Amino acid sequence: MLAADAVAIVVLVFGIFLRRGGRRELVVAFLVVNVGVLAVTVALAGGSVGAGLGLGLFGVLSIIRLRSEELAQREIAYYFAAIALGLLGGLSSVLEPVHLALMGAVLVAVWIGDHPLLARTTTVQDIVLDSAVTDDGLLAQRLEDLLGDSVVSFDVQRTDLVNDVTLVRVRRRATTDSKGIARSAVRRAGGAR
């Protein structure tokens, strides 16, 4: 099962995530969280540890927050998949078909759910406009003119009538290259000001 987990996490990270334009700095996070959960699961499964300790451990894991930056929902899904693979790999030392099938199901779900053909990719930017705009129609037109692109949605974060500025979080379609990988001048929220 340890070898099955190793193969599964390599497929998840290098075969799916990176090939679909994932951020390279998350590779180490996915690998470490997978190996860490695998190690803890093997230790708990092999010993005479009570269910209370196991539930307490995962309670502690659930309160750990990733405070350094915001993660996209897509990246959170990859984290969850890495954790699930580690749990499945550590439950038994014997190669069990049901665990292999569940690992395969996790990989297939990620592959389908993150497939570029399933939904068009969007990108998010925080933009500060040099005027206070309170009319949504006018704001949408101004954003499209400024970005030169179709705006999918926007959310006004702050309108400052005194300083005459508007802070808007904009979601727009990402352009794609010849390989179908989403590209944008700004890859994550907060990059444009």
Secondary structure by P-SEA (a helix, b strand, c coil): caaaaaaaaaaacccccccccccccaaaaaaaaaaaaaaaaaaaaaccccaaaaaaaaaaaaacccccccccaaaaaaaaaaaaaaaaaaccccccaaaaaaaaaaaaaaaaaaccccbbbbbbbbbbbccccccaaaaaaaaaaaaccccccccccccccccbbbbbbbbbbbbbccccccccccccccccc
